[in-house]
Amino acid sequence: MKARDVMMAPVITTSPHASVKDVAQTLLKHHISALPVTDEKGRLVGIISEGDLLHRHENDTEPRSPWWLLALTGTDAMAADYIKGHARKVTDVMTRDVVTASPETPLYEIASLLEKHAIKRVPIVENGHLVGIVSRSNLIQAVAGAGKRFEMSLADETIRSKLLAHLKAQPWAHIGLLNVTVNGGVVDLWGVARSDTERKAIRVAAEGITGVRAVNDNMRPWPMLAEG
């Protein structure tokens, strides 16, 4: 399996010029832990996560360095902490050196990147443009849905592409919260449905794609995620 087989797309993103407050509200609204940052042409320029918002002056969680640390680290480190804690724009807080992969990257390489860099997600980039994202949970979903086979056939790729394209055209479908894996014509639906009605509609859409043999609904309802 490759990144394109399990990546979530489209991706919920933010702009370098967005406010830190807006990012915090988006993370809470969608129950996610990070947002890729893209420019006006869809090119990945950074990523901002919960970790970047932990030490903020709004909630009095700025780091308090002892006086003697100044002699060891200098004033630049303290200035950088100040920026993290007080900057209002994403561009001043985001991580710019982002670990990425291509849609053709094998999943074992994605797993190695997650482990090596101690990160939770890898943005998928093609020709400089963000096309998806693979998280730790997506890898677990691939393992859970693959059974003994761990390679997506051309027919399975077609089913996945058709289903995602169909759902993308539906105004009721929040596919930024949905992931799909296909193995031997069996579709596994993962992620979050905002309502029971949307959940059922997604399942019906999957069942209507040519070549689908069965559909496993592993989606979580929105309230359950909110409580967790």
ROTILUM-239786 format. One record per residue: residue number from 0; residue in one letter; x, y, z of N, C-alpha, C, CB in turn. Coordinates in steps of 0.001 Angstrom, whole numbers. Glycine has a CB too. Layout:
BEGIN
nr, rest, nx, ny, nz, cax, cay, caz, cx, cy, cz, cbx, cby, cbz
NUM, a, X, Y, Z, X, Y, Z, X, Y, Z, X, Y, Z .
...
//
This chain:
BEGIN
nr, rest, nx, ny, nz, cax, cay, caz, cx, cy, cz, cbx, cby, cbz
0, m, 839, -1200, 0, 0, 0, 0, 880, 1258, 0, -952, 1, 1230 .
1, k, 349, 2273, -603, 1075, 3541, -669, 246, 4653, -20, 1414, 3902, -2141 .
2, a, 890, 5809, 123, 225, 6923, 797, -1095, 7280, 127, 1136, 8140, 823 .
3, r, -1126, 7244, -1208, -2351, 7611, -1934, -3528, 6697, -1613, -2091, 7585, -3425 .
4, d, -3233, 5472, -1120, -4281, 4510, -837, -5012, 4768, 476, -3702, 3142, -820 .
5, v, -4392, 5538, 1376, -4995, 5742, 2694, -5093, 7206, 3101, -4209, 4999, 3726 .
6, m, -4471, 8102, 2335, -4425, 9498, 2756, -5808, 10121, 2801, -3534, 10295, 1829 .
7, m, -5977, 11055, 3707, -7216, 11815, 3802, -7125, 13015, 2874, -7492, 12263, 5264 .
8, a, -8155, 13187, 2057, -8186, 14300, 1107, -9644, 14614, 764, -7367, 13961, -188 .
9, p, -9988, 15896, 619, -9131, 17055, 818, -8804, 17277, 2295, -9792, 18292, 243 .
10, v, -7827, 18123, 2534, -7339, 18362, 3884, -7842, 19709, 4391, -5800, 18310, 3923 .
11, i, -8238, 19739, 5641, -8602, 21006, 6277, -7312, 21780, 6505, -9388, 20779, 7633 .
12, t, -7214, 22983, 5971, -5977, 23760, 6030, -6233, 25154, 6595, -5342, 23864, 4636 .
13, t, -5154, 25893, 6739, -5247, 27292, 7135, -4244, 28099, 6329, -5000, 27463, 8656 .
14, s, -4319, 29400, 6467, -3452, 30319, 5721, -2375, 30899, 6639, -4285, 31458, 5085 .
15, p, -1221, 31262, 6094, -193, 31900, 6915, -688, 33197, 7559, 1041, 32185, 6072 .
16, h, -1686, 33814, 6937, -2179, 35100, 7423, -3368, 34954, 8379, -2574, 35972, 6249 .
17, a, -3807, 33720, 8614, -4911, 33499, 9552, -4450, 33803, 10967, -5438, 32047, 9456 .
18, s, -5402, 34055, 11846, -5055, 34343, 13230, -4910, 33053, 14032, -6110, 35249, 13868 .
19, v, -4092, 33106, 15067, -3904, 31969, 15953, -5236, 31594, 16608, -2837, 32285, 17025 .
20, k, -6035, 32595, 16924, -7349, 32337, 17526, -8229, 31534, 16581, -8042, 33656, 17896 .
21, d, -8222, 31879, 15293, -9025, 31149, 14312, -8568, 29700, 14206, -8945, 31828, 12940 .
22, v, -7261, 29489, 14260, -6723, 28132, 14196, -7194, 27320, 15390, -5187, 28157, 14141 .
23, a, -7115, 27902, 16575, -7563, 27202, 17779, -9029, 26814, 17666, -7342, 28073, 19022 .
24, q, -9839, 27720, 17132, -11268, 27431, 16977, -11504, 26331, 15946, -12026, 28699, 16569 .
25, t, -10711, 26320, 14864, -10844, 25286, 13839, -10450, 23919, 14387, -9986, 25630, 12617 .
26, l, -9371, 23858, 15160, -8945, 22594, 15760, -10039, 22029, 16656, -7649, 22787, 16562 .
27, l, -10651, 22906, 17439, -11718, 22461, 18339, -12962, 22050, 17553, -12072, 23571, 19342 .
28, k, -13312, 22826, 16557, -14528, 22565, 15788, -14480, 21213, 15098, -14744, 23657, 14759 .
29, h, -13320, 20869, 14533, -13212, 19641, 13749, -12574, 18497, 14530, -12414, 19904, 12498 .
30, h, -12231, 18743, 15785, -11642, 17710, 16633, -10390, 17114, 16005, -12657, 16610, 16906 .
31, i, -9504, 17998, 15539, -8233, 17584, 14972, -7113, 18252, 15749, -8150, 17934, 13464 .
32, s, -5888, 17794, 15532, -4786, 18278, 16356, -3767, 19115, 15587, -4093, 17118, 16989 .
33, a, -3961, 19287, 14281, -3018, 20095, 13504, -3656, 20542, 12196, -1725, 19305, 13224 .
34, l, -3103, 21607, 11625, -3555, 22126, 10333, -2356, 22396, 9447, -4394, 23411, 10512 .
35, p, -2288, 21801, 8258, -1277, 22217, 7295, -1536, 23669, 6893, -1279, 21286, 6047 .
36, v, -476, 24383, 6616, -591, 25787, 6214, -233, 25884, 4733, 340, 26715, 7086 .
37, t, -1143, 26419, 3945, -907, 26527, 2501, -1046, 27964, 2038, -1878, 25630, 1724 .
38, d, -343, 28287, 953, -466, 29630, 385, -1653, 29672, -568, 837, 30046, -348 .
39, e, -1797, 30787, -1256, -2970, 30977, -2108, -2987, 30031, -3308, -3023, 32407, -2592 .
40, k, -1849, 29408, -3616, -1787, 28468, -4731, -1854, 27015, -4279, -522, 28693, -5520 .
41, g, -2113, 26798, -2994, -2232, 25442, -2485, -911, 24775, -2164, -2958, 24619, -3459 .
42, r, 170, 25552, -2142, 1483, 24987, -1820, 1686, 24946, -310, 2608, 25806, -2488 .
43, l, 2241, 23845, 164, 2474, 23676, 1596, 3629, 24565, 2048, 2769, 22198, 1931 .
44, v, 3371, 25394, 3067, 4409, 26295, 3566, 4705, 26069, 5048, 3995, 27740, 3340 .
45, g, 3917, 25215, 5700, 4161, 24964, 7120, 3057, 24108, 7711, 4276, 26282, 7892 .
46, i, 3114, 23936, 9013, 2074, 23214, 9742, 1988, 23792, 11143, 2365, 21680, 9785 .
47, i, 786, 23866, 11682, 582, 24383, 13032, -241, 23358, 13806, -126, 25786, 13012 .
48, s, 227, 23005, 14993, -420, 21942, 15763, -759, 22434, 17165, 485, 20695, 15837 .
49, e, -1429, 21547, 17897, -1745, 21855, 19290, -481, 22186, 20071, -2481, 20681, 19948 .
50, g, 601, 21492, 19763, 1851, 21740, 20474, 2344, 23167, 20319, 2909, 20792, 19992 .
51, d, 2059, 23781, 19171, 2483, 25166, 18940, 1662, 26159, 19739, 2390, 25502, 17468 .
52, l, 523, 25698, 20277, -377, 26602, 21001, -427, 26302, 22497, -1777, 26514, 20420 .
53, l, 455, 25426, 22960, 419, 25036, 24375, 809, 26171, 25314, 1336, 23859, 24606 .
54, h, 1844, 26904, 24946, 2372, 27937, 25844, 2007, 29319, 25306, 3915, 27801, 25999 .
55, r, 835, 29814, 25718, 318, 31068, 25216, -4, 32013, 26373, -924, 30827, 24355 .
56, h, 130, 33298, 26098, -131, 34293, 27134, -1618, 34375, 27474, 378, 35661, 26688 .
57, e, -2496, 33954, 26519, -3931, 34046, 26778, -4361, 33187, 27965, -4706, 33635, 25542 .
58, n, -3701, 32041, 28137, -4078, 31165, 29253, -2980, 31047, 30308, -4424, 29787, 28731 .
59, d, -2043, 31979, 30252, -991, 32067, 31270, -178, 30775, 31349, -1603, 32382, 32639 .
60, t, 179, 30226, 30196, 994, 29005, 30177, 2350, 29226, 29520, 254, 27895, 29451 .
61, e, 2761, 30483, 29411, 4074, 30768, 28843, 5165, 30160, 29726, 4285, 32296, 28690 .
62, p, 6246, 29655, 29103, 7331, 29089, 29910, 7990, 30172, 30764, 8382, 28412, 29005 .
63, r, 8309, 29814, 31994, 8981, 30734, 32912, 10398, 30225, 33154, 8194, 30869, 34262 .
64, s, 11329, 30818, 32437, 12714, 30363, 32508, 13429, 30991, 33698, 13455, 30696, 31210 .
65, p, 14224, 30193, 34446, 15005, 30744, 35549, 16067, 31708, 35038, 15659, 29621, 36354 .
66, w, 16480, 32621, 35883, 17410, 33675, 35476, 18717, 33108, 34929, 17702, 34594, 36650 .
67, w, 19177, 31989, 35525, 20468, 31444, 35118, 20443, 30836, 33713, 20912, 30400, 36112 .
68, l, 19215, 30521, 33210, 19123, 29949, 31877, 19503, 30962, 30805, 17720, 29430, 31627 .
69, l, 19317, 32235, 31104, 19660, 33286, 30160, 21141, 33237, 29808, 19298, 34654, 30731 .
70, a, 21976, 32944, 30811, 23413, 32889, 30578, 23794, 31710, 29682, 24154, 32798, 31904 .
71, l, 22979, 30660, 29700, 23289, 29469, 28923, 22737, 29525, 27505, 22754, 28256, 29621 .
72, t, 21548, 30067, 27350, 20883, 30037, 26050, 20917, 31359, 25298, 19472, 29623, 26230 .
73, g, 21168, 32460, 26015, 21154, 33755, 25369, 19749, 34304, 25229, 21805, 33666, 24022 .
74, t, 19663, 35502, 24718, 18369, 36177, 24635, 17530, 35720, 23443, 18577, 37666, 24558 .
75, d, 18157, 35159, 22405, 17406, 34756, 21219, 16381, 33667, 21539, 18362, 34268, 20135 .
76, a, 16773, 32719, 22384, 15852, 31646, 22750, 14640, 32208, 23480, 16560, 30598, 23624 .
77, m, 14881, 33172, 24351, 13780, 33791, 25080, 12892, 34591, 24135, 14316, 34694, 26199 .
78, a, 13513, 35250, 23157, 12742, 36015, 22177, 11862, 35081, 21336, 13687, 36831, 21262 .
79, a, 12422, 33906, 20986, 11651, 32936, 20211, 10457, 32436, 21015, 12540, 31756, 19786 .
80, d, 10656, 32205, 22319, 9547, 31782, 23180, 8480, 32867, 23255, 10056, 31441, 24593 .
81, y, 8935, 34120, 23276, 7985, 35230, 23338, 7119, 35268, 22083, 8727, 36566, 23513 .
82, i, 7761, 35057, 20924, 7016, 35042, 19669, 5959, 33947, 19692, 7964, 34844, 18477 .
83, k, 6357, 32737, 20109, 5426, 31607, 20177, 4228, 31921, 21071, 6145, 30357, 20691 .
84, g, 4499, 32622, 22156, 3451, 32874, 23135, 2573, 34076, 22846, 4058, 33043, 24452 .
85, h, 3048, 35002, 21997, 2318, 36254, 21802, 1898, 36543, 20359, 3151, 37374, 22288 .
86, a, 2531, 35886, 19367, 2227, 36185, 17966, 754, 35915, 17660, 3125, 35354, 17032 .
87, r, 167, 36762, 16843, -1244, 36634, 16498, -1479, 35931, 15176, -1875, 37980, 16457 .
88, k, -447, 35856, 14315, -606, 35272, 12989, 60, 33900, 12913, -23, 36203, 11923 .
89, v, -539, 33044, 12116, -31, 31684, 11935, 1414, 31681, 11455, -905, 30923, 10948 .
90, t, 1751, 32584, 10545, 3092, 32602, 9960, 4191, 32737, 11008, 3201, 33733, 8966 .
91, d, 3889, 33346, 12153, 4894, 33545, 13199, 4984, 32379, 14173, 4592, 34804, 13959 .
92, v, 4008, 31476, 14124, 3942, 30384, 15100, 4171, 29020, 14460, 2597, 30396, 15803 .
93, m, 3833, 28887, 13188, 3860, 27577, 12524, 5259, 27004, 12414, 3256, 27681, 11148 .
94, t, 5333, 25692, 12254, 6577, 24993, 11961, 6787, 25022, 10455, 6551, 23525, 12503 .
95, r, 7936, 25524, 10034, 8181, 25685, 8599, 8881, 24470, 7972, 9016, 26931, 8361 .
96, d, 9698, 23792, 8744, 10430, 22632, 8236, 9559, 21395, 8413, 11803, 22459, 8968 .
97, v, 8718, 21116, 7426, 7714, 20066, 7535, 8208, 18784, 6872, 6389, 20519, 6904 .
98, v, 8054, 17673, 7563, 8365, 16362, 6997, 7210, 15958, 6083, 8600, 15290, 8125 .
99, t, 7494, 15675, 4824, 6450, 15353, 3858, 6770, 14051, 3123, 6278, 16501, 2854 .
100, a, 5811, 13597, 2349, 5987, 12419, 1499, 5167, 12635, 235, 5557, 11097, 2239 .
101, s, 5363, 11764, -750, 4607, 11844, -1996, 3478, 10822, -1979, 5529, 11616, -3216 .
102, p, 2521, 10940, -2879, 1430, 9959, -2930, 1918, 8540, -3188, 441, 10348, -4001 .
103, e, 3092, 8388, -3803, 3614, 7065, -4136, 4506, 6480, -3041, 4386, 7135, -5426 .
104, t, 4670, 7190, -1940, 5513, 6688, -854, 4873, 5468, -202, 5757, 7789, 196 .
105, p, 5609, 4353, -94, 5057, 3159, 570, 4731, 3454, 2030, 6049, 1978, 479 .
106, l, 3738, 2750, 2557, 3312, 3006, 3933, 4390, 2671, 4948, 2067, 2217, 4244 .
107, y, 5260, 1699, 4639, 6312, 1401, 5606, 7277, 2571, 5742, 7071, 138, 5198 .
108, e, 7453, 3336, 4667, 8297, 4531, 4756, 7596, 5629, 5549, 8660, 5042, 3350 .
109, i, 6281, 5747, 5374, 5514, 6715, 6164, 5645, 6384, 7640, 4022, 6724, 5741 .
110, a, 5497, 5104, 7981, 5621, 4677, 9374, 7004, 5019, 9924, 5358, 3166, 9500 .
111, s, 8033, 4844, 9114, 9395, 5166, 9551, 9563, 6657, 9801, 10410, 4699, 8511 .
112, l, 8951, 7484, 8941, 9024, 8934, 9127, 8350, 9355, 10432, 8372, 9657, 7940 .
113, l, 7170, 8780, 10692, 6443, 9105, 11925, 7284, 8760, 13146, 5096, 8355, 11978 .
114, e, 7926, 7596, 13094, 8713, 7146, 14235, 10007, 7943, 14376, 9028, 5663, 14101 .
115, k, 10708, 8136, 13274, 12002, 8819, 13296, 11882, 10246, 13794, 12622, 8812, 11914 .
116, h, 10842, 10943, 13347, 10704, 12359, 13682, 9742, 12605, 14847, 10233, 13124, 12469 .
117, a, 9208, 11529, 15422, 8287, 11626, 16560, 7131, 12582, 16250, 9039, 12097, 17821 .
118, i, 6511, 12368, 15090, 5389, 13200, 14661, 4142, 12328, 14522, 5711, 13922, 13318 .
119, k, 2995, 12970, 14400, 1725, 12249, 14364, 1108, 12179, 12974, 754, 12893, 15302 .
120, r, 1673, 12937, 12024, 1070, 12992, 10699, 2117, 13422, 9675, -138, 13958, 10684 .
121, v, 1902, 13028, 8428, 2796, 13419, 7332, 1955, 13995, 6196, 3648, 12200, 6832 .
122, p, 2115, 15280, 5880, 1421, 15843, 4722, 1927, 15182, 3438, 1621, 17382, 4658 .
123, i, 1014, 14935, 2510, 1361, 14324, 1231, 1376, 15419, 164, 355, 13181, 854 .
124, v, 2518, 15562, -482, 2741, 16672, -1408, 3086, 16143, -2795, 3863, 17594, -893 .
125, e, 2484, 16747, -3802, 2780, 16397, -5193, 3013, 17676, -5978, 1626, 15560, -5827 .
126, n, 4203, 17783, -6590, 4588, 18996, -7332, 4462, 20245, -6462, 3719, 19150, -8593 .
127, g, 4804, 20099, -5181, 4787, 21230, -4265, 3432, 21544, -3664, 5282, 22421, -4959 .
128, h, 2390, 20880, -4139, 1032, 21167, -3670, 552, 20091, -2701, 65, 21276, -4860 .
129, l, -145, 20516, -1674, -700, 19589, -697, -1874, 18833, -1320, -1148, 20340, 584 .
130, v, -1819, 17496, -1295, -2886, 16692, -1888, -3550, 15770, -872, -2337, 15871, -3037 .
131, g, -2966, 15642, 311, -3549, 14772, 1319, -2713, 14774, 2586, -3688, 13356, 783 .
132, i, -3094, 13923, 3531, -2331, 13793, 4770, -2534, 12375, 5305, -2772, 14871, 5831 .
133, v, -1464, 11807, 5844, -1526, 10467, 6433, -1133, 10579, 7903, -588, 9458, 5671 .
134, s, -2007, 10106, 8768, -1748, 10147, 10205, -1498, 8749, 10735, -2919, 10798, 10952 .
135, r, -1117, 8670, 11990, -926, 7367, 12623, -2200, 6537, 12556, -486, 7538, 14078 .
136, s, -3325, 7186, 12791, -4593, 6448, 12777, -4895, 5890, 11397, -5739, 7348, 13233 .
137, n, -4481, 6588, 10331, -4710, 6081, 8980, -3930, 4796, 8731, -4323, 7134, 7947 .
138, l, -2727, 4708, 9295, -1949, 3480, 9155, -2626, 2330, 9888, -523, 3681, 9686 .
139, i, -3142, 2602, 11063, -3848, 1572, 11821, -5097, 1131, 11067, -4221, 2087, 13229 .
140, q, -5792, 2090, 10446, -6978, 1764, 9658, -6620, 852, 8490, -7648, 3044, 9143 .
141, a, -5469, 1111, 7858, -5040, 289, 6734, -4783, -1140, 7178, -3786, 874, 6089 .
142, v, -4149, -1293, 8337, -3879, -2626, 8870, -5190, -3330, 9207, -2973, -2544, 10120 .
143, a, -6108, -2618, 9841, -7385, -3211, 10256, -8223, -3636, 9063, -8172, -2227, 11110 .
144, g, -8161, -2885, 7978, -9002, -3179, 6832, -8388, -4115, 5808, -9362, -1928, 6170 .
145, a, -7075, -4337, 5899, -6390, -5096, 4859, -6444, -6596, 5057, -4976, -4670, 4785 .
146, g, -6545, -7067, 6300, -6539, -8505, 6542, -5201, -9091, 6132, -7683, -9195, 5783 .
147, k, -5237, -10199, 5392, -3999, -10857, 4985, -3351, -10151, 3801, -4269, -12312, 4636 .
148, r, -4154, -9498, 2972, -3594, -8763, 1839, -3291, -7342, 2261, -4560, -8775, 633 .
149, f, -2126, -6845, 1821, -1755, -5492, 2201, -1296, -4715, 968, -648, -5511, 3277 .
150, e, -1991, -4938, -124, -1681, -4226, -1357, -2970, -3924, -2085, -722, -5043, -2254 .
151, m, -3175, -2680, -2435, -4413, -2283, -3086, -4305, -2513, -4591, -4737, -805, -2783 .
152, s, -5256, -3245, -5139, -5257, -3517, -6571, -5733, -2294, -7339, -6143, -4730, -6892 .
153, l, -5580, -2353, -8665, -6051, -1245, -9493, -7556, -1072, -9356, -5677, -1473, -10962 .
154, a, -8286, -2198, -9253, -9734, -2106, -9088, -10081, -1419, -7768, -10375, -3506, -9146 .
155, d, -9344, -1735, -6703, -9595, -1109, -5407, -9291, 385, -5450, -8758, -1785, -4317 .
156, e, -8219, 749, -6150, -7876, 2165, -6301, -9000, 2911, -7008, -6555, 2326, -7080 .
157, t, -9550, 2285, -8031, -10641, 2903, -8792, -11875, 3102, -7917, -10997, 2043, -10014 .
158, i, -12213, 2085, -7130, -13357, 2191, -6227, -13160, 3340, -5253, -13569, 877, -5463 .
159, r, -11973, 3413, -4647, -11700, 4472, -3667, -11796, 5857, -4315, -10302, 4276, -3040 .
160, s, -11181, 6003, -5487, -11197, 7298, -6171, -12611, 7717, -6548, -10324, 7247, -7419 .
161, k, -13395, 6756, -7064, -14768, 7076, -7471, -15624, 7466, -6269, -15401, 5881, -8200 .
162, l, -15463, 6742, -5171, -16269, 7050, -3992, -15922, 8424, -3432, -16071, 5980, -2917 .
163, l, -14628, 8711, -3305, -14227, 10014, -2766, -14660, 11152, -3684, -12710, 10060, -2557 .
164, a, -14547, 10956, -4989, -14983, 11988, -5941, -16488, 12207, -5839, -14598, 11596, -7386 .
165, h, -17230, 11111, -5704, -18687, 11217, -5587, -19075, 11968, -4309, -19332, 9811, -5597 .
166, l, -18435, 11619, -3204, -18758, 12277, -1937, -18340, 13749, -1950, -18075, 11548, -772 .
167, k, -17236, 14045, -2610, -16772, 15431, -2685, -17801, 16320, -3370, -15440, 15507, -3429 .
168, a, -18583, 15725, -4270, -19592, 16501, -5006, -20887, 16660, -4225, -19886, 15840, -6339 .
169, q, -20992, 16002, -3072, -22217, 16075, -2277, -22103, 17183, -1223, -22507, 14713, -1599 .
170, p, -23013, 18129, -1210, -22922, 19243, -255, -23090, 18820, 1200, -23959, 20277, -587 .
171, w, -23656, 17639, 1431, -23896, 17189, 2803, -22718, 16410, 3383, -25141, 16332, 2851 .
172, a, -21761, 16025, 2547, -20673, 15147, 2993, -19469, 15959, 3480, -20246, 14206, 1851 .
173, h, -19046, 15710, 4709, -17864, 16365, 5274, -16671, 15418, 5134, -18096, 16760, 6780 .
174, i, -16121, 15333, 3914, -15107, 14314, 3675, -13744, 14688, 4241, -14984, 14056, 2204 .
175, g, -13602, 15898, 4752, -12370, 16235, 5447, -12228, 15465, 6751, -12316, 17723, 5719 .
176, l, -13329, 14863, 7213, -13320, 14074, 8439, -13428, 12583, 8140, -14461, 14508, 9355 .
177, l, -13364, 12202, 6856, -13609, 10826, 6443, -12378, 10228, 5791, -14794, 10758, 5489 .
178, n, -12144, 8934, 6032, -11123, 8219, 5290, -11715, 6918, 4791, -9868, 7963, 6160 .
179, v, -11189, 6433, 3668, -11694, 5231, 3024, -10525, 4310, 2684, -12505, 5584, 1752 .
180, t, -10632, 3037, 3041, -9698, 2030, 2558, -10507, 955, 1840, -8849, 1421, 3731 .
181, v, -9902, 371, 803, -10583, -653, 9, -9652, -1840, -156, -11022, -96, -1379 .
182, n, -10156, -3029, 84, -9347, -4236, -68, -10209, -5358, -643, -8727, -4662, 1292 .
183, g, -9864, -5777, -1856, -10635, -6832, -2495, -12086, -6473, -2720, -10560, -8065, -1684 .
184, g, -12357, -5203, -2963, -13724, -4748, -3183, -14510, -4477, -1919, -14444, -5744, -3983 .
185, v, -13878, -4695, -772, -14529, -4428, 514, -14103, -3037, 992, -14162, -5528, 1580 .
186, v, -15072, -2166, 1180, -14820, -777, 1574, -14924, -654, 3093, -15822, 192, 874 .
187, d, -13901, -51, 3686, -13944, 292, 5108, -14042, 1806, 5228, -12685, -254, 5870 .
188, l, -15059, 2265, 5934, -15269, 3691, 6158, -14767, 4043, 7544, -16765, 4076, 5996 .
189, w, -13916, 5070, 7614, -13312, 5489, 8878, -13527, 6988, 9070, -11794, 5143, 8913 .
190, g, -13402, 7445, 10298, -13494, 8872, 10569, -14743, 9226, 11346, -13463, 9647, 9283 .
191, v, -15281, 10401, 11046, -16379, 10950, 11835, -17531, 11348, 10931, -15907, 12154, 12659 .
192, a, -18736, 11008, 11348, -19952, 11482, 10674, -20645, 12475, 11596, -20913, 10288, 10305 .
193, r, -21066, 13585, 11046, -21675, 14636, 11870, -23074, 14279, 12351, -21730, 15928, 11094 .
194, s, -23700, 13305, 11704, -25033, 12875, 12126, -25254, 11446, 11673, -26135, 13810, 11555 .
195, d, -26267, 10795, 12250, -26606, 9438, 11828, -27060, 9424, 10373, -27700, 8851, 12731 .
196, t, -27726, 10486, 9961, -28207, 10569, 8581, -27042, 10653, 7605, -29131, 11781, 8405 .
197, e, -26049, 11487, 7930, -24878, 11589, 7060, -24125, 10260, 7025, -23943, 12722, 7536 .
198, r, -24034, 9619, 8163, -23348, 8325, 8244, -24016, 7301, 7331, -23334, 7810, 9697 .
199, k, -25327, 7257, 7367, -26066, 6315, 6531, -25908, 6665, 5060, -27548, 6301, 6914 .
200, a, -25925, 7963, 4749, -25793, 8399, 3355, -24427, 8028, 2796, -26014, 9913, 3241 .
201, i, -23380, 8144, 3600, -22037, 7765, 3157, -21979, 6267, 2874, -20982, 8153, 4218 .
202, r, -22581, 5480, 3754, -22612, 4027, 3536, -23362, 3688, 2253, -23268, 3313, 4735 .
203, v, -24510, 4341, 2037, -25306, 4098, 829, -24499, 4468, -415, -26631, 4905, 872 .
204, a, -23771, 5582, -345, -22952, 6005, -1484, -21886, 4960, -1791, -22295, 7370, -1203 .
205, a, -21264, 4423, -742, -20232, 3398, -938, -20820, 2139, -1563, -19558, 3053, 397 .
206, e, -21998, 1752, -1103, -22641, 546, -1631, -23032, 705, -3092, -23870, 203, -807 .
207, g, -23186, 1945, -3538, -23605, 2197, -4909, -22483, 2257, -5918, -24351, 3451, -4964 .
208, i, -21229, 2184, -5457, -20098, 2238, -6378, -19892, 871, -7022, -18812, 2695, -5644 .
209, t, -19755, 845, -8328, -19543, -402, -9062, -18283, -1116, -8584, -19452, -126, -10564 .
210, g, -18415, -2407, -8329, -17267, -3196, -7894, -17194, -3413, -6402, -16024, -2548, -8342 .
211, v, -18014, -2687, -5636, -18001, -2832, -4182, -18720, -4124, -3789, -18667, -1604, -3498 .
212, r, -18045, -4966, -3014, -18613, -6238, -2575, -19280, -6123, -1212, -17534, -7302, -2531 .
213, a, -18731, -5253, -365, -19278, -5078, 976, -18758, -3762, 1537, -18899, -6275, 1907 .
214, v, -19455, -3240, 2535, -19055, -1986, 3186, -19042, -2191, 4692, -20013, -816, 2799 .
215, n, -17915, -1875, 5311, -17793, -1915, 6768, -17811, -488, 7303, -16490, -2656, 7205 .
216, d, -18785, -183, 8116, -18928, 1162, 8683, -18207, 1222, 10029, -20434, 1543, 8848 .
217, n, -17002, 1820, 10011, -16228, 1998, 11241, -16255, 3446, 11725, -14787, 1554, 11023 .
218, m, -17149, 4254, 11166, -17194, 5677, 11509, -17696, 5882, 12933, -18087, 6437, 10523 .
219, r, -17223, 6970, 13525, -17683, 7345, 14866, -18660, 8517, 14738, -16471, 7723, 15798 .
220, p, -19705, 8516, 15557, -20634, 9652, 15550, -19965, 10877, 16145, -21924, 9315, 16331 .
221, w, -20369, 12023, 15715, -19778, 13293, 16152, -19820, 13487, 17679, -20499, 14447, 15476 .
222, p, -20947, 13270, 18352, -20967, 13474, 19810, -19983, 12600, 20555, -22340, 13218, 20342 .
223, m, -19785, 11340, 20098, -18870, 10443, 20783, -17459, 10976, 20743, -18920, 9061, 20171 .
224, l, -17056, 11536, 19575, -15717, 12093, 19469, -15583, 13317, 20348, -15389, 12442, 18022 .
225, a, -16642, 14128, 20396, -16579, 15352, 21183, -16403, 15040, 22663, -17839, 16190, 20967 .
226, e, -17013, 13948, 23127, -16913, 13601, 24523, -15549, 12989, 24854, -18025, 12644, 24898 .
227, g, -14904, 12366, 23843, -13612, 11741, 24080, -12499, 12718, 23997, -13375, 10643, 23119 .
//
